[in-house]
Structures are given as structure tokens and as C-alpha cells.
Amino acid sequence: MPIDPVSAHARVLGADADVLAECAARLRRLAARLRAHDAAPPWLYHALNDHITACVVASADLADAAERLHEYAAATISDGPTR
């Protein structure tokens, strides 16, 4: 059974959310390594934290959108076509 376009888009958004969550995790690990070796100027930590926050927020937003699209697709399929 082919996947409907809404569900396909929801899967892409979910995958994008996962990528952004992993990006935030990598940035956290980078910041921890830099702090451990005192290898970066203090302003860099502020920039890293801003990017980590942006990744976390975007990941949550995309995950929410993906879930809503999955719910919409399931409701559309169970209710049948409305045209």
C-alpha cells in the first residue's frame, strides 16, 4: 500500500527533527570539550548555547508538526475522502 503524501511529509519532518536533536547533542559535546581544555574564548560559549537552543527549539517544533501531520493523515484515511 503506497504511503500518502501527508504521511510521507510527516516522516521527513520527523527525520529532520531527529537530525536537529543530534546537532544539539554534538554542539553540547563540542562545548564540553572546549571547556575542559580552556581552548576557546568565552564569547564562543554564548554562541554555542544560542545554536544549541535554536536546534532544540526547531527539533521540538518539527517533531510537533510531524505528529500533527501523522494524526491528520490517520484521521483522513479513517474518515475516507471528503471530496
Distance bins in CASP14 RR format, pairs under 12 A and 6 or more apart:
PFRMAT RR
TARGET T0000
AUTHOR 0000-0000-0000
RMODE 2
METHOD distances of the structure
MODEL  1
1 7 0 0 0 0 0 1 0 0 0 0 0
1 77 0 0 0 0 0 1 0 0 0 0 0
2 8 0 0 0 0 1 0 0 0 0 0 0
2 77 0 0 0 0 0 1 0 0 0 0 0
3 9 0 0 0 0 1 0 0 0 0 0 0
3 10 0 0 0 0 1 0 0 0 0 0 0
3 11 1 0 0 1 0 0 0 0 0 0 0
3 12 0 0 0 0 0 1 0 0 0 0 0
3 70 0 0 0 0 0 1 0 0 0 0 0
3 73 0 0 0 0 1 0 0 0 0 0 0
3 77 0 0 0 0 0 1 0 0 0 0 0
4 10 0 0 0 0 1 0 0 0 0 0 0
4 11 0 0 0 0 0 1 0 0 0 0 0
4 69 0 0 0 0 0 1 0 0 0 0 0
4 70 0 0 0 0 0 1 0 0 0 0 0
4 72 0 0 0 0 0 1 0 0 0 0 0
4 73 1 0 1 0 0 0 0 0 0 0 0
4 74 0 0 0 0 1 0 0 0 0 0 0
4 75 0 0 0 0 0 1 0 0 0 0 0
4 76 1 0 0 1 0 0 0 0 0 0 0
4 77 1 0 0 1 0 0 0 0 0 0 0
4 80 0 0 0 0 0 1 0 0 0 0 0
4 81 0 0 0 0 0 1 0 0 0 0 0
5 11 0 0 0 0 0 1 0 0 0 0 0
5 12 0 0 0 0 0 1 0 0 0 0 0
5 69 0 0 0 0 0 1 0 0 0 0 0
5 72 0 0 0 0 0 1 0 0 0 0 0
5 73 0 0 0 0 1 0 0 0 0 0 0
5 76 0 0 0 0 0 1 0 0 0 0 0
5 77 0 0 0 0 0 1 0 0 0 0 0
6 12 0 0 0 0 0 1 0 0 0 0 0
6 13 0 0 0 0 0 1 0 0 0 0 0
6 65 0 0 0 0 0 1 0 0 0 0 0
6 66 0 0 0 0 0 1 0 0 0 0 0
6 68 0 0 0 0 0 1 0 0 0 0 0
6 69 1 0 1 0 0 0 0 0 0 0 0
6 70 0 0 0 0 1 0 0 0 0 0 0
6 71 0 0 0 0 0 1 0 0 0 0 0
6 72 1 0 0 1 0 0 0 0 0 0 0
6 73 1 0 1 0 0 0 0 0 0 0 0
6 74 0 0 0 0 1 0 0 0 0 0 0
6 75 0 0 0 0 0 1 0 0 0 0 0
6 76 1 0 0 1 0 0 0 0 0 0 0
6 77 0 0 0 0 1 0 0 0 0 0 0
7 13 0 0 0 0 0 1 0 0 0 0 0
7 14 0 0 0 0 0 1 0 0 0 0 0
7 66 0 0 0 0 1 0 0 0 0 0 0
7 67 0 0 0 0 0 1 0 0 0 0 0
7 69 1 0 0 1 0 0 0 0 0 0 0
7 70 1 0 0 1 0 0 0 0 0 0 0
7 71 0 0 0 0 0 1 0 0 0 0 0
7 72 0 0 0 0 1 0 0 0 0 0 0
7 73 1 0 1 0 0 0 0 0 0 0 0
7 74 0 0 0 0 1 0 0 0 0 0 0
7 75 0 0 0 0 0 1 0 0 0 0 0
7 76 0 0 0 0 1 0 0 0 0 0 0
7 77 0 0 0 0 1 0 0 0 0 0 0
8 14 0 0 0 0 0 1 0 0 0 0 0
8 15 0 0 0 0 0 1 0 0 0 0 0
8 66 0 0 0 0 0 1 0 0 0 0 0
8 69 0 0 0 0 1 0 0 0 0 0 0
8 70 0 0 0 0 0 1 0 0 0 0 0
8 73 0 0 0 0 1 0 0 0 0 0 0
9 15 0 0 0 0 0 1 0 0 0 0 0
9 16 0 0 0 0 0 1 0 0 0 0 0
9 62 0 0 0 0 0 1 0 0 0 0 0
9 65 0 0 0 0 1 0 0 0 0 0 0
9 66 0 0 0 0 1 0 0 0 0 0 0
9 68 0 0 0 0 0 1 0 0 0 0 0
9 69 1 0 0 1 0 0 0 0 0 0 0
9 70 0 0 0 0 1 0 0 0 0 0 0
9 72 0 0 0 0 0 1 0 0 0 0 0
9 73 0 0 0 0 1 0 0 0 0 0 0
10 16 0 0 0 0 0 1 0 0 0 0 0
10 17 0 0 0 0 0 1 0 0 0 0 0
10 62 0 0 0 0 0 1 0 0 0 0 0
10 63 0 0 0 0 0 1 0 0 0 0 0
10 64 0 0 0 0 0 1 0 0 0 0 0
10 65 1 0 0 1 0 0 0 0 0 0 0
10 66 1 0 1 0 0 0 0 0 0 0 0
10 67 1 0 0 1 0 0 0 0 0 0 0
10 68 0 0 0 0 1 0 0 0 0 0 0
10 69 1 1 0 0 0 0 0 0 0 0 0
10 70 1 0 1 0 0 0 0 0 0 0 0
10 71 0 0 0 0 1 0 0 0 0 0 0
10 72 0 0 0 0 1 0 0 0 0 0 0
10 73 1 0 0 1 0 0 0 0 0 0 0
10 74 0 0 0 0 1 0 0 0 0 0 0
10 76 0 0 0 0 0 1 0 0 0 0 0
11 17 0 0 0 0 0 1 0 0 0 0 0
11 18 0 0 0 0 0 1 0 0 0 0 0
11 62 0 0 0 0 0 1 0 0 0 0 0
11 63 0 0 0 0 0 1 0 0 0 0 0
11 65 0 0 0 0 0 1 0 0 0 0 0
11 66 1 0 0 1 0 0 0 0 0 0 0
11 67 0 0 0 0 0 1 0 0 0 0 0
11 69 0 0 0 0 1 0 0 0 0 0 0
11 70 0 0 0 0 1 0 0 0 0 0 0
11 73 0 0 0 0 0 1 0 0 0 0 0
12 18 0 0 0 0 0 1 0 0 0 0 0
12 19 0 0 0 0 0 1 0 0 0 0 0
12 62 0 0 0 0 1 0 0 0 0 0 0
12 65 0 0 0 0 0 1 0 0 0 0 0
12 66 0 0 0 0 1 0 0 0 0 0 0
12 69 0 0 0 0 1 0 0 0 0 0 0
12 70 0 0 0 0 0 1 0 0 0 0 0
13 19 0 0 0 0 0 1 0 0 0 0 0
13 20 0 0 0 0 0 1 0 0 0 0 0
13 58 0 0 0 0 0 1 0 0 0 0 0
13 59 0 0 0 0 0 1 0 0 0 0 0
13 60 0 0 0 0 0 1 0 0 0 0 0
13 61 0 0 0 0 1 0 0 0 0 0 0
13 62 1 0 1 0 0 0 0 0 0 0 0
13 63 1 0 0 1 0 0 0 0 0 0 0
13 64 0 0 0 0 1 0 0 0 0 0 0
13 65 1 0 1 0 0 0 0 0 0 0 0
13 66 1 1 0 0 0 0 0 0 0 0 0
13 67 0 0 0 0 1 0 0 0 0 0 0
13 68 0 0 0 0 1 0 0 0 0 0 0
13 69 1 0 0 1 0 0 0 0 0 0 0
13 70 0 0 0 0 1 0 0 0 0 0 0
13 73 0 0 0 0 0 1 0 0 0 0 0
14 20 0 0 0 0 1 0 0 0 0 0 0
14 21 0 0 0 0 1 0 0 0 0 0 0
14 58 0 0 0 0 0 1 0 0 0 0 0
14 59 0 0 0 0 1 0 0 0 0 0 0
14 60 0 0 0 0 0 1 0 0 0 0 0
14 61 0 0 0 0 0 1 0 0 0 0 0
14 62 1 0 0 1 0 0 0 0 0 0 0
14 63 1 0 0 1 0 0 0 0 0 0 0
14 64 0 0 0 0 1 0 0 0 0 0 0
14 65 0 0 0 0 1 0 0 0 0 0 0
14 66 1 1 0 0 0 0 0 0 0 0 0
14 67 0 0 0 0 1 0 0 0 0 0 0
14 68 0 0 0 0 0 1 0 0 0 0 0
14 69 0 0 0 0 1 0 0 0 0 0 0
14 70 0 0 0 0 1 0 0 0 0 0 0
15 21 0 0 0 0 0 1 0 0 0 0 0
15 22 0 0 0 0 0 1 0 0 0 0 0
15 59 0 0 0 0 0 1 0 0 0 0 0
15 62 0 0 0 0 1 0 0 0 0 0 0
15 63 0 0 0 0 0 1 0 0 0 0 0
15 66 0 0 0 0 1 0 0 0 0 0 0
16 22 0 0 0 0 0 1 0 0 0 0 0
16 23 0 0 0 0 0 1 0 0 0 0 0
16 55 0 0 0 0 0 1 0 0 0 0 0
16 58 0 0 0 0 1 0 0 0 0 0 0
16 59 0 0 0 0 1 0 0 0 0 0 0
16 60 0 0 0 0 0 1 0 0 0 0 0
16 61 0 0 0 0 0 1 0 0 0 0 0
16 62 1 0 1 0 0 0 0 0 0 0 0
16 63 0 0 0 0 1 0 0 0 0 0 0
16 65 0 0 0 0 1 0 0 0 0 0 0
16 66 0 0 0 0 1 0 0 0 0 0 0
17 23 0 0 0 0 0 1 0 0 0 0 0
17 24 0 0 0 0 0 1 0 0 0 0 0
17 55 0 0 0 0 0 1 0 0 0 0 0
17 56 0 0 0 0 0 1 0 0 0 0 0
17 57 0 0 0 0 0 1 0 0 0 0 0
17 58 1 0 0 1 0 0 0 0 0 0 0
17 59 1 0 1 0 0 0 0 0 0 0 0
17 60 1 0 0 1 0 0 0 0 0 0 0
17 61 0 0 0 0 1 0 0 0 0 0 0
17 62 1 1 0 0 0 0 0 0 0 0 0
17 63 1 0 1 0 0 0 0 0 0 0 0
17 64 0 0 0 0 1 0 0 0 0 0 0
17 65 0 0 0 0 1 0 0 0 0 0 0
17 66 1 0 0 1 0 0 0 0 0 0 0
17 67 0 0 0 0 1 0 0 0 0 0 0
17 69 0 0 0 0 0 1 0 0 0 0 0
18 24 0 0 0 0 0 1 0 0 0 0 0
18 25 0 0 0 0 0 1 0 0 0 0 0
18 55 0 0 0 0 0 1 0 0 0 0 0
18 58 0 0 0 0 0 1 0 0 0 0 0
18 59 1 0 0 1 0 0 0 0 0 0 0
18 60 0 0 0 0 0 1 0 0 0 0 0
18 62 0 0 0 0 1 0 0 0 0 0 0
18 63 0 0 0 0 1 0 0 0 0 0 0
18 66 0 0 0 0 1 0 0 0 0 0 0
19 25 0 0 0 0 0 1 0 0 0 0 0
19 26 0 0 0 0 0 1 0 0 0 0 0
19 55 0 0 0 0 1 0 0 0 0 0 0
19 58 0 0 0 0 1 0 0 0 0 0 0
19 59 0 0 0 0 1 0 0 0 0 0 0
19 62 0 0 0 0 1 0 0 0 0 0 0
19 63 0 0 0 0 0 1 0 0 0 0 0
20 26 0 0 0 0 0 1 0 0 0 0 0
20 27 0 0 0 0 0 1 0 0 0 0 0
20 51 0 0 0 0 0 1 0 0 0 0 0
20 52 0 0 0 0 0 1 0 0 0 0 0
20 53 0 0 0 0 0 1 0 0 0 0 0
20 54 0 0 0 0 1 0 0 0 0 0 0
20 55 1 0 1 0 0 0 0 0 0 0 0
20 56 1 0 0 1 0 0 0 0 0 0 0
20 57 0 0 0 0 1 0 0 0 0 0 0
20 58 1 0 1 0 0 0 0 0 0 0 0
20 59 1 1 0 0 0 0 0 0 0 0 0
20 60 0 0 0 0 1 0 0 0 0 0 0
20 61 0 0 0 0 1 0 0 0 0 0 0
20 62 1 0 0 1 0 0 0 0 0 0 0
20 63 0 0 0 0 1 0 0 0 0 0 0
20 66 0 0 0 0 0 1 0 0 0 0 0
21 27 0 0 0 0 0 1 0 0 0 0 0
21 28 0 0 0 0 0 1 0 0 0 0 0
21 52 0 0 0 0 0 1 0 0 0 0 0
21 55 1 0 0 1 0 0 0 0 0 0 0
21 56 1 0 0 1 0 0 0 0 0 0 0
21 57 0 0 0 0 0 1 0 0 0 0 0
21 58 0 0 0 0 1 0 0 0 0 0 0
21 59 1 0 1 0 0 0 0 0 0 0 0
21 60 0 0 0 0 1 0 0 0 0 0 0
21 61 0 0 0 0 0 1 0 0 0 0 0
21 62 0 0 0 0 1 0 0 0 0 0 0
21 63 0 0 0 0 1 0 0 0 0 0 0
22 28 0 0 0 0 0 1 0 0 0 0 0
22 29 0 0 0 0 0 1 0 0 0 0 0
22 52 0 0 0 0 0 1 0 0 0 0 0
22 55 0 0 0 0 1 0 0 0 0 0 0
22 56 0 0 0 0 0 1 0 0 0 0 0
22 59 0 0 0 0 1 0 0 0 0 0 0
23 29 0 0 0 0 0 1 0 0 0 0 0
23 30 0 0 0 0 0 1 0 0 0 0 0
23 48 0 0 0 0 0 1 0 0 0 0 0
23 51 0 0 0 0 1 0 0 0 0 0 0
23 52 0 0 0 0 1 0 0 0 0 0 0
23 53 0 0 0 0 0 1 0 0 0 0 0
23 54 0 0 0 0 1 0 0 0 0 0 0
23 55 1 0 1 0 0 0 0 0 0 0 0
23 56 0 0 0 0 1 0 0 0 0 0 0
23 58 0 0 0 0 1 0 0 0 0 0 0
23 59 0 0 0 0 1 0 0 0 0 0 0
23 62 0 0 0 0 0 1 0 0 0 0 0
24 30 0 0 0 0 0 1 0 0 0 0 0
24 31 0 0 0 0 0 1 0 0 0 0 0
24 48 0 0 0 0 0 1 0 0 0 0 0
24 49 0 0 0 0 0 1 0 0 0 0 0
24 50 0 0 0 0 0 1 0 0 0 0 0
24 51 0 0 0 0 1 0 0 0 0 0 0
24 52 1 0 1 0 0 0 0 0 0 0 0
24 53 0 0 0 0 1 0 0 0 0 0 0
24 54 0 0 0 0 1 0 0 0 0 0 0
24 55 1 1 0 0 0 0 0 0 0 0 0
24 56 1 0 1 0 0 0 0 0 0 0 0
24 57 0 0 0 0 1 0 0 0 0 0 0
24 58 0 0 0 0 1 0 0 0 0 0 0
24 59 1 0 0 1 0 0 0 0 0 0 0
24 60 0 0 0 0 0 1 0 0 0 0 0
25 31 0 0 0 0 0 1 0 0 0 0 0
25 32 0 0 0 0 0 1 0 0 0 0 0
25 52 0 0 0 0 1 0 0 0 0 0 0
25 55 0 0 0 0 1 0 0 0 0 0 0
25 56 0 0 0 0 1 0 0 0 0 0 0
25 59 0 0 0 0 0 1 0 0 0 0 0
26 32 0 0 0 0 0 1 0 0 0 0 0
26 33 0 0 0 0 0 1 0 0 0 0 0
26 48 0 0 0 0 0 1 0 0 0 0 0
26 51 0 0 0 0 0 1 0 0 0 0 0
26 52 0 0 0 0 1 0 0 0 0 0 0
26 55 0 0 0 0 1 0 0 0 0 0 0
27 33 0 0 0 0 0 1 0 0 0 0 0
27 34 0 0 0 0 0 1 0 0 0 0 0
27 44 0 0 0 0 0 1 0 0 0 0 0
27 45 0 0 0 0 0 1 0 0 0 0 0
27 47 0 0 0 0 1 0 0 0 0 0 0
27 48 1 0 1 0 0 0 0 0 0 0 0
27 49 0 0 0 0 1 0 0 0 0 0 0
27 50 0 0 0 0 1 0 0 0 0 0 0
27 51 1 0 1 0 0 0 0 0 0 0 0
27 52 1 0 1 0 0 0 0 0 0 0 0
27 53 0 0 0 0 1 0 0 0 0 0 0
27 54 0 0 0 0 1 0 0 0 0 0 0
27 55 1 0 0 1 0 0 0 0 0 0 0
27 56 0 0 0 0 1 0 0 0 0 0 0
27 59 0 0 0 0 0 1 0 0 0 0 0
28 34 0 0 0 0 0 1 0 0 0 0 0
28 35 0 0 0 0 0 1 0 0 0 0 0
28 45 0 0 0 0 0 1 0 0 0 0 0
28 48 0 0 0 0 1 0 0 0 0 0 0
28 49 0 0 0 0 1 0 0 0 0 0 0
28 51 0 0 0 0 0 1 0 0 0 0 0
28 52 1 0 0 1 0 0 0 0 0 0 0
28 53 0 0 0 0 0 1 0 0 0 0 0
28 55 0 0 0 0 1 0 0 0 0 0 0
28 56 0 0 0 0 1 0 0 0 0 0 0
29 35 0 0 0 0 0 1 0 0 0 0 0
29 36 0 0 0 0 0 1 0 0 0 0 0
29 48 0 0 0 0 0 1 0 0 0 0 0
29 52 0 0 0 0 0 1 0 0 0 0 0
30 36 0 0 0 0 0 1 0 0 0 0 0
30 37 0 0 0 0 0 1 0 0 0 0 0
30 39 0 0 0 0 0 1 0 0 0 0 0
30 40 0 0 0 0 1 0 0 0 0 0 0
30 44 0 0 0 0 1 0 0 0 0 0 0
30 45 0 0 0 0 0 1 0 0 0 0 0
30 47 0 0 0 0 0 1 0 0 0 0 0
30 48 1 0 0 1 0 0 0 0 0 0 0
30 49 0 0 0 0 0 1 0 0 0 0 0
30 51 0 0 0 0 1 0 0 0 0 0 0
30 52 0 0 0 0 1 0 0 0 0 0 0
31 37 0 0 0 0 0 1 0 0 0 0 0
31 39 0 0 0 0 0 1 0 0 0 0 0
31 40 0 0 0 0 1 0 0 0 0 0 0
31 42 0 0 0 0 0 1 0 0 0 0 0
31 44 0 0 0 0 1 0 0 0 0 0 0
31 45 1 0 0 1 0 0 0 0 0 0 0
31 46 0 0 0 0 0 1 0 0 0 0 0
31 47 0 0 0 0 1 0 0 0 0 0 0
31 48 1 0 1 0 0 0 0 0 0 0 0
31 49 1 0 0 1 0 0 0 0 0 0 0
31 50 0 0 0 0 0 1 0 0 0 0 0
31 51 0 0 0 0 1 0 0 0 0 0 0
31 52 1 0 0 1 0 0 0 0 0 0 0
31 53 0 0 0 0 0 1 0 0 0 0 0
32 39 0 0 0 0 0 1 0 0 0 0 0
32 40 0 0 0 0 0 1 0 0 0 0 0
32 45 0 0 0 0 0 1 0 0 0 0 0
32 48 0 0 0 0 1 0 0 0 0 0 0
32 52 0 0 0 0 0 1 0 0 0 0 0
33 39 1 0 0 1 0 0 0 0 0 0 0
33 40 0 0 0 0 1 0 0 0 0 0 0
33 45 0 0 0 0 0 1 0 0 0 0 0
33 48 0 0 0 0 0 1 0 0 0 0 0
34 40 1 0 1 0 0 0 0 0 0 0 0
34 41 0 0 0 0 1 0 0 0 0 0 0
34 42 0 0 0 0 0 1 0 0 0 0 0
34 43 0 0 0 0 0 1 0 0 0 0 0
34 44 1 0 0 1 0 0 0 0 0 0 0
34 45 1 0 0 1 0 0 0 0 0 0 0
34 47 0 0 0 0 0 1 0 0 0 0 0
34 48 1 0 0 1 0 0 0 0 0 0 0
34 49 0 0 0 0 0 1 0 0 0 0 0
35 41 0 0 0 0 0 1 0 0 0 0 0
35 42 0 0 0 0 0 1 0 0 0 0 0
35 44 0 0 0 0 1 0 0 0 0 0 0
35 45 1 0 0 1 0 0 0 0 0 0 0
35 48 0 0 0 0 1 0 0 0 0 0 0
35 49 0 0 0 0 0 1 0 0 0 0 0
38 44 0 0 0 0 0 1 0 0 0 0 0
38 45 0 0 0 0 0 1 0 0 0 0 0
39 45 0 0 0 0 0 1 0 0 0 0 0
40 46 0 0 0 0 0 1 0 0 0 0 0
40 47 0 0 0 0 1 0 0 0 0 0 0
40 48 0 0 0 0 1 0 0 0 0 0 0
41 47 0 0 0 0 1 0 0 0 0 0 0
41 48 0 0 0 0 0 1 0 0 0 0 0
42 48 0 0 0 0 0 1 0 0 0 0 0
42 49 0 0 0 0 0 1 0 0 0 0 0
43 49 0 0 0 0 0 1 0 0 0 0 0
43 50 0 0 0 0 0 1 0 0 0 0 0
44 50 0 0 0 0 0 1 0 0 0 0 0
44 51 0 0 0 0 0 1 0 0 0 0 0
45 51 0 0 0 0 0 1 0 0 0 0 0
45 52 0 0 0 0 0 1 0 0 0 0 0
46 52 0 0 0 0 0 1 0 0 0 0 0
46 53 0 0 0 0 0 1 0 0 0 0 0
47 53 0 0 0 0 0 1 0 0 0 0 0
47 54 0 0 0 0 0 1 0 0 0 0 0
48 54 0 0 0 0 0 1 0 0 0 0 0
48 55 0 0 0 0 0 1 0 0 0 0 0
49 55 0 0 0 0 0 1 0 0 0 0 0
49 56 0 0 0 0 0 1 0 0 0 0 0
50 56 0 0 0 0 0 1 0 0 0 0 0
50 57 0 0 0 0 0 1 0 0 0 0 0
51 57 0 0 0 0 0 1 0 0 0 0 0
51 58 0 0 0 0 0 1 0 0 0 0 0
52 58 0 0 0 0 0 1 0 0 0 0 0
52 59 0 0 0 0 0 1 0 0 0 0 0
53 59 0 0 0 0 0 1 0 0 0 0 0
53 60 0 0 0 0 0 1 0 0 0 0 0
54 60 0 0 0 0 0 1 0 0 0 0 0
54 61 0 0 0 0 0 1 0 0 0 0 0
55 61 0 0 0 0 0 1 0 0 0 0 0
55 62 0 0 0 0 0 1 0 0 0 0 0
56 62 0 0 0 0 0 1 0 0 0 0 0
56 63 0 0 0 0 0 1 0 0 0 0 0
57 63 0 0 0 0 0 1 0 0 0 0 0
57 64 0 0 0 0 0 1 0 0 0 0 0
58 64 0 0 0 0 0 1 0 0 0 0 0
58 65 0 0 0 0 0 1 0 0 0 0 0
59 65 0 0 0 0 0 1 0 0 0 0 0
59 66 0 0 0 0 0 1 0 0 0 0 0
60 66 0 0 0 0 0 1 0 0 0 0 0
60 67 0 0 0 0 0 1 0 0 0 0 0
61 67 0 0 0 0 0 1 0 0 0 0 0
61 68 0 0 0 0 0 1 0 0 0 0 0
62 68 0 0 0 0 0 1 0 0 0 0 0
62 69 0 0 0 0 0 1 0 0 0 0 0
63 69 0 0 0 0 0 1 0 0 0 0 0
63 70 0 0 0 0 0 1 0 0 0 0 0
64 70 0 0 0 0 0 1 0 0 0 0 0
64 71 0 0 0 0 0 1 0 0 0 0 0
65 71 0 0 0 0 0 1 0 0 0 0 0
65 72 0 0 0 0 0 1 0 0 0 0 0
66 72 0 0 0 0 0 1 0 0 0 0 0
66 73 0 0 0 0 0 1 0 0 0 0 0
67 73 0 0 0 0 0 1 0 0 0 0 0
67 74 0 0 0 0 0 1 0 0 0 0 0
68 74 0 0 0 0 0 1 0 0 0 0 0
68 75 0 0 0 0 0 1 0 0 0 0 0
69 75 0 0 0 0 0 1 0 0 0 0 0
69 76 0 0 0 0 0 1 0 0 0 0 0
70 76 0 0 0 0 0 1 0 0 0 0 0
70 77 0 0 0 0 0 1 0 0 0 0 0
71 77 0 0 0 0 0 1 0 0 0 0 0
71 78 0 0 0 0 0 1 0 0 0 0 0
72 78 0 0 0 0 0 1 0 0 0 0 0
72 79 0 0 0 0 0 1 0 0 0 0 0
73 79 0 0 0 0 0 1 0 0 0 0 0
73 80 0 0 0 0 0 1 0 0 0 0 0
74 80 0 0 0 0 0 1 0 0 0 0 0
75 82 0 0 0 0 0 1 0 0 0 0 0
76 82 1 0 0 1 0 0 0 0 0 0 0
76 83 0 0 0 0 0 1 0 0 0 0 0
END
